[in-house]
Amino acid sequence: MKVAPRAARPVRPEAAAATRRGRQALTIDASGRLAGARFVASPNCDDRPPGAEITLLVVHNISLPPNEFGGDDVLRFFSNELDYSTHSYYEGLREVRVSAHFFIRRTGELIQLVPCARRAWHAGASSWRGRDRCNDFSIGVELEGTDTAPYPAEQYRQLARLAAALRCRYPIDDVVGHCNIAPGRKTDPGPAFDWTRFRSLVRRYR
């Protein structure tokens, strides 16, 4: 009896890219700087508590102005250099001082703002597995995006590469969304973020 050959499963574009580029691993030095990454220093950080281990990776999203992509206002915001007169939404950000360790544009460009050894101000009031103050023991990654706009393949690929590199350097146990550590207060990265797709890619970079 002949058995019909099984149909080939479609390969996502970023999965194919991961296969082709799997040996191009990202590396992070002892100070928490990502080799080869553009660095835009944010002053919104401080020292972690003595002895704090980095065990959590938190995924966020951000767009400035809201729902607009491609400009530099996110970087200006994290650097405390935002011109509040350029958009009506910005007036509410005048006293806000926040940052993240990394920012990934929709093109896949990866920018570092705070060395991983330092505490970036990304989580706010938060808790995970019974521990408060997630900034103390986490890395924050901001994706250029919104809760509802589909994230591009290049962002998934770059985030997966970064997550794999961070896990090589630090004892990270969990990767979660801002919504998971601040439920009811935060919603990002939102329903548009495909966690299954992301985790599948991370496995390819191990």
C-alpha positions as YAML, in Angstrom:
chain: A
units: angstrom
residues:
- id: 1
  name: MET
  ca: [0.00, 0.00, 0.00]
- id: 2
  name: LYS
  ca: [1.37, 3.39, -0.96]
- id: 3
  name: VAL
  ca: [1.38, 6.08, 1.65]
- id: 4
  name: ALA
  ca: [1.00, 9.64, 0.47]
- id: 5
  name: PRO
  ca: [3.96, 11.79, 1.48]
- id: 6
  name: ARG
  ca: [3.25, 14.14, 4.36]
- id: 7
  name: ALA
  ca: [2.83, 17.74, 3.25]
- id: 8
  name: ALA
  ca: [5.73, 19.96, 4.18]
- id: 9
  name: ARG
  ca: [5.01, 22.33, 7.02]
- id: 10
  name: PRO
  ca: [5.32, 26.00, 6.07]
- id: 11
  name: VAL
  ca: [8.41, 27.69, 7.46]
- id: 12
  name: ARG
  ca: [8.00, 31.13, 8.95]
- id: 13
  name: PRO
  ca: [10.42, 33.71, 7.49]
- id: 14
  name: GLU
  ca: [12.05, 34.36, 10.86]
- id: 15
  name: ALA
  ca: [12.46, 30.63, 11.50]
- id: 16
  name: ALA
  ca: [14.39, 30.25, 8.26]
- id: 17
  name: ALA
  ca: [16.50, 33.26, 9.20]
- id: 18
  name: ALA
  ca: [17.21, 31.70, 12.57]
- id: 19
  name: THR
  ca: [18.42, 28.54, 10.89]
- id: 20
  name: ARG
  ca: [20.70, 30.46, 8.53]
- id: 21
  name: ARG
  ca: [22.09, 32.75, 11.21]
- id: 22
  name: GLY
  ca: [22.05, 30.45, 14.21]
- id: 23
  name: ARG
  ca: [25.84, 30.62, 14.61]
- id: 24
  name: GLN
  ca: [25.78, 34.39, 14.80]
- id: 25
  name: ALA
  ca: [25.08, 34.36, 18.52]
- id: 26
  name: LEU
  ca: [24.90, 37.58, 20.47]
- id: 27
  name: THR
  ca: [27.36, 37.96, 23.32]
- id: 28
  name: ILE
  ca: [27.13, 39.93, 26.54]
- id: 29
  name: ASP
  ca: [30.21, 40.88, 28.56]
- id: 30
  name: ALA
  ca: [30.65, 40.85, 32.33]
- id: 31
  name: SER
  ca: [29.36, 44.42, 32.70]
- id: 32
  name: GLY
  ca: [26.22, 43.55, 30.80]
- id: 33
  name: ARG
  ca: [27.08, 45.29, 27.52]
- id: 34
  name: LEU
  ca: [25.95, 43.63, 24.31]
- id: 35
  name: ALA
  ca: [28.79, 43.29, 21.83]
- id: 36
  name: GLY
  ca: [28.28, 45.32, 18.67]
- id: 37
  name: ALA
  ca: [25.01, 46.93, 19.74]
- id: 38
  name: ARG
  ca: [24.37, 50.64, 19.39]
- id: 39
  name: PHE
  ca: [24.44, 52.15, 22.89]
- id: 40
  name: VAL
  ca: [22.29, 55.16, 23.80]
- id: 41
  name: ALA
  ca: [22.89, 55.80, 27.49]
- id: 42
  name: SER
  ca: [19.84, 56.43, 29.68]
- id: 43
  name: PRO
  ca: [20.35, 58.19, 33.02]
- id: 44
  name: ASN
  ca: [17.27, 56.42, 34.38]
- id: 45
  name: CYS
  ca: [18.99, 53.58, 36.17]
- id: 46
  name: ASP
  ca: [20.89, 52.79, 39.36]
- id: 47
  name: ASP
  ca: [22.69, 49.97, 41.11]
- id: 48
  name: ARG
  ca: [21.00, 46.67, 41.78]
- id: 49
  name: PRO
  ca: [20.78, 45.53, 45.42]
- id: 50
  name: PRO
  ca: [23.95, 43.76, 46.60]
- id: 51
  name: GLY
  ca: [23.90, 40.09, 45.65]
- id: 52
  name: ALA
  ca: [20.85, 40.39, 43.39]
- id: 53
  name: GLU
  ca: [20.80, 37.75, 40.66]
- id: 54
  name: ILE
  ca: [19.15, 38.43, 37.31]
- id: 55
  name: THR
  ca: [16.48, 35.74, 36.99]
- id: 56
  name: LEU
  ca: [13.70, 37.41, 34.99]
- id: 57
  name: LEU
  ca: [13.30, 38.88, 31.50]
- id: 58
  name: VAL
  ca: [10.37, 41.27, 30.99]
- id: 59
  name: VAL
  ca: [8.95, 42.11, 27.57]
- id: 60
  name: HIS
  ca: [7.30, 45.52, 27.08]
- id: 61
  name: ASN
  ca: [6.05, 47.59, 24.17]
- id: 62
  name: ILE
  ca: [6.20, 51.29, 23.46]
- id: 63
  name: SER
  ca: [5.45, 53.72, 20.64]
- id: 64
  name: LEU
  ca: [5.88, 57.48, 20.65]
- id: 65
  name: PRO
  ca: [3.78, 59.18, 19.56]
- id: 66
  name: PRO
  ca: [1.23, 56.46, 20.36]
- id: 67
  name: ASN
  ca: [0.68, 54.05, 17.45]
- id: 68
  name: GLU
  ca: [3.46, 55.64, 15.38]
- id: 69
  name: PHE
  ca: [6.70, 53.88, 14.56]
- id: 70
  name: GLY
  ca: [10.12, 54.70, 13.18]
- id: 71
  name: GLY
  ca: [11.06, 57.96, 14.89]
- id: 72
  name: ASP
  ca: [13.54, 58.66, 17.68]
- id: 73
  name: ASP
  ca: [11.16, 59.93, 20.36]
- id: 74
  name: VAL
  ca: [11.30, 56.65, 22.30]
- id: 75
  name: LEU
  ca: [15.07, 57.06, 22.64]
- id: 76
  name: ARG
  ca: [14.65, 60.73, 23.53]
- id: 77
  name: PHE
  ca: [12.08, 59.77, 26.18]
- id: 78
  name: PHE
  ca: [14.39, 57.21, 27.77]
- id: 79
  name: SER
  ca: [17.22, 59.78, 27.69]
- id: 80
  name: ASN
  ca: [15.11, 62.56, 29.27]
- id: 81
  name: GLU
  ca: [15.52, 64.61, 26.09]
- id: 82
  name: LEU
  ca: [11.97, 64.46, 24.73]
- id: 83
  name: ASP
  ca: [10.59, 67.75, 23.39]
- id: 84
  name: TYR
  ca: [7.21, 67.83, 25.13]
- id: 85
  name: SER
  ca: [5.91, 70.55, 22.81]
- id: 86
  name: THR
  ca: [5.95, 68.34, 19.72]
- id: 87
  name: HIS
  ca: [2.88, 66.26, 20.59]
- id: 88
  name: SER
  ca: [-0.10, 66.74, 22.91]
- id: 89
  name: TYR
  ca: [0.39, 63.28, 24.44]
- id: 90
  name: TYR
  ca: [3.85, 64.17, 25.67]
- id: 91
  name: GLU
  ca: [2.70, 66.65, 28.30]
- id: 92
  name: GLY
  ca: [1.66, 63.73, 30.50]
- id: 93
  name: LEU
  ca: [5.20, 62.33, 30.30]
- id: 94
  name: ARG
  ca: [6.95, 65.44, 31.56]
- id: 95
  name: GLU
  ca: [7.69, 64.04, 35.03]
- id: 96
  name: VAL
  ca: [8.12, 60.40, 34.00]
- id: 97
  name: ARG
  ca: [11.59, 58.90, 34.30]
- id: 98
  name: VAL
  ca: [11.83, 55.39, 32.92]
- id: 99
  name: SER
  ca: [14.15, 53.25, 30.84]
- id: 100
  name: ALA
  ca: [14.79, 49.71, 29.70]
- id: 101
  name: HIS
  ca: [17.94, 47.74, 29.11]
- id: 102
  name: PHE
  ca: [17.13, 47.19, 25.43]
- id: 103
  name: PHE
  ca: [14.91, 48.63, 22.70]
- id: 104
  name: ILE
  ca: [14.12, 46.63, 19.55]
- id: 105
  name: ARG
  ca: [12.76, 48.56, 16.60]
- id: 106
  name: ARG
  ca: [10.29, 47.04, 14.17]
- id: 107
  name: THR
  ca: [13.13, 46.66, 11.69]
- id: 108
  name: GLY
  ca: [14.95, 44.42, 14.16]
- id: 109
  name: GLU
  ca: [17.53, 47.05, 15.10]
- id: 110
  name: LEU
  ca: [18.70, 46.34, 18.65]
- id: 111
  name: ILE
  ca: [19.70, 49.28, 20.85]
- id: 112
  name: GLN
  ca: [21.00, 49.09, 24.40]
- id: 113
  name: LEU
  ca: [20.26, 51.85, 26.91]
- id: 114
  name: VAL
  ca: [21.39, 50.44, 30.25]
- id: 115
  name: PRO
  ca: [24.08, 47.83, 31.01]
- id: 116
  name: CYS
  ca: [22.48, 44.66, 32.32]
- id: 117
  name: ALA
  ca: [24.55, 44.83, 35.51]
- id: 118
  name: ARG
  ca: [22.61, 47.99, 36.44]
- id: 119
  name: ARG
  ca: [18.94, 48.33, 37.38]
- id: 120
  name: ALA
  ca: [16.85, 49.94, 34.64]
- id: 121
  name: TRP
  ca: [13.59, 51.59, 35.65]
- id: 122
  name: HIS
  ca: [11.20, 49.61, 33.50]
- id: 123
  name: ALA
  ca: [8.85, 47.55, 35.68]
- id: 124
  name: GLY
  ca: [7.44, 49.99, 38.23]
- id: 125
  name: ALA
  ca: [5.25, 48.52, 40.96]
- id: 126
  name: SER
  ca: [5.50, 44.83, 40.20]
- id: 127
  name: SER
  ca: [5.68, 41.32, 41.57]
- id: 128
  name: TRP
  ca: [6.64, 37.88, 40.25]
- id: 129
  name: ARG
  ca: [6.50, 34.55, 42.08]
- id: 130
  name: GLY
  ca: [6.06, 36.29, 45.41]
- id: 131
  name: ARG
  ca: [8.90, 38.78, 44.89]
- id: 132
  name: ASP
  ca: [8.19, 42.50, 44.66]
- id: 133
  name: ARG
  ca: [10.30, 45.16, 42.95]
- id: 134
  name: CYS
  ca: [11.00, 43.25, 39.77]
- id: 135
  name: ASN
  ca: [13.49, 45.89, 38.63]
- id: 136
  name: ASP
  ca: [15.88, 44.49, 41.22]
- id: 137
  name: PHE
  ca: [16.24, 41.12, 39.50]
- id: 138
  name: SER
  ca: [15.10, 41.58, 35.91]
- id: 139
  name: ILE
  ca: [16.12, 42.71, 32.45]
- id: 140
  name: GLY
  ca: [13.64, 44.92, 30.57]
- id: 141
  name: VAL
  ca: [13.24, 44.81, 26.79]
- id: 142
  name: GLU
  ca: [11.03, 47.31, 24.98]
- id: 143
  name: LEU
  ca: [9.60, 46.35, 21.60]
- id: 144
  name: GLU
  ca: [8.57, 49.18, 19.31]
- id: 145
  name: GLY
  ca: [4.89, 48.37, 19.00]
- id: 146
  name: THR
  ca: [1.43, 48.35, 20.51]
- id: 147
  name: ASP
  ca: [-0.81, 45.76, 22.11]
- id: 148
  name: THR
  ca: [-2.77, 45.23, 18.89]
- id: 149
  name: ALA
  ca: [-0.39, 45.77, 15.95]
- id: 150
  name: PRO
  ca: [1.24, 42.50, 14.79]
- id: 151
  name: TYR
  ca: [4.93, 42.37, 15.62]
- id: 152
  name: PRO
  ca: [7.24, 41.93, 12.59]
- id: 153
  name: ALA
  ca: [9.27, 38.78, 12.03]
- id: 154
  name: GLU
  ca: [12.53, 40.68, 12.53]
- id: 155
  name: GLN
  ca: [11.49, 41.74, 16.00]
- id: 156
  name: TYR
  ca: [10.68, 38.18, 17.03]
- id: 157
  name: ARG
  ca: [14.01, 36.98, 15.65]
- id: 158
  name: GLN
  ca: [16.04, 39.66, 17.38]
- id: 159
  name: LEU
  ca: [14.21, 39.25, 20.68]
- id: 160
  name: ALA
  ca: [14.81, 35.49, 20.55]
- id: 161
  name: ARG
  ca: [18.53, 35.99, 19.85]
- id: 162
  name: LEU
  ca: [18.75, 38.44, 22.73]
- id: 163
  name: ALA
  ca: [16.87, 36.16, 25.13]
- id: 164
  name: ALA
  ca: [19.17, 33.26, 24.28]
- id: 165
  name: ALA
  ca: [22.26, 35.43, 24.89]
- id: 166
  name: LEU
  ca: [20.90, 36.70, 28.20]
- id: 167
  name: ARG
  ca: [20.21, 33.17, 29.34]
- id: 168
  name: CYS
  ca: [23.80, 32.24, 28.56]
- id: 169
  name: ARG
  ca: [25.08, 35.05, 30.78]
- id: 170
  name: TYR
  ca: [22.49, 35.08, 33.60]
- id: 171
  name: PRO
  ca: [20.40, 32.45, 35.48]
- id: 172
  name: ILE
  ca: [17.13, 33.61, 33.91]
- id: 173
  name: ASP
  ca: [14.25, 31.32, 34.89]
- id: 174
  name: ASP
  ca: [11.29, 33.14, 33.32]
- id: 175
  name: VAL
  ca: [10.42, 35.36, 30.37]
- id: 176
  name: VAL
  ca: [7.17, 37.26, 30.94]
- id: 177
  name: GLY
  ca: [5.25, 40.30, 29.80]
- id: 178
  name: HIS
  ca: [4.83, 43.53, 31.72]
- id: 179
  name: CYS
  ca: [1.20, 42.49, 32.02]
- id: 180
  name: ASN
  ca: [2.24, 39.42, 34.03]
- id: 181
  name: ILE
  ca: [4.21, 41.30, 36.68]
- id: 182
  name: ALA
  ca: [1.80, 44.25, 36.94]
- id: 183
  name: PRO
  ca: [-1.64, 42.77, 36.15]
- id: 184
  name: GLY
  ca: [-4.45, 45.30, 36.08]
- id: 185
  name: ARG
  ca: [-1.96, 48.13, 35.70]
- id: 186
  name: LYS
  ca: [-0.14, 47.13, 32.51]
- id: 187
  name: THR
  ca: [-1.23, 45.24, 29.38]
- id: 188
  name: ASP
  ca: [1.92, 45.05, 27.24]
- id: 189
  name: PRO
  ca: [3.15, 43.37, 25.13]
- id: 190
  name: GLY
  ca: [-0.54, 42.71, 24.50]
- id: 191
  name: PRO
  ca: [-2.54, 40.08, 22.62]
- id: 192
  name: ALA
  ca: [-0.65, 40.84, 19.40]
- id: 193
  name: PHE
  ca: [2.48, 39.21, 20.85]
- id: 194
  name: ASP
  ca: [2.70, 35.52, 19.95]
- id: 195
  name: TRP
  ca: [4.41, 33.79, 22.86]
- id: 196
  name: THR
  ca: [4.41, 30.39, 21.18]
- id: 197
  name: ARG
  ca: [6.17, 31.82, 18.14]
- id: 198
  name: PHE
  ca: [8.74, 33.57, 20.31]
- id: 199
  name: ARG
  ca: [9.53, 30.52, 22.46]
- id: 200
  name: SER
  ca: [9.92, 28.36, 19.38]
- id: 201
  name: LEU
  ca: [12.53, 30.78, 18.05]
- id: 202
  name: VAL
  ca: [14.40, 30.92, 21.35]
- id: 203
  name: ARG
  ca: [14.87, 27.16, 21.21]
- id: 204
  name: ARG
  ca: [16.55, 27.53, 17.80]
- id: 205
  name: TYR
  ca: [19.20, 29.84, 19.24]
- id: 206
  name: ARG
  ca: [20.16, 27.70, 22.20]
...
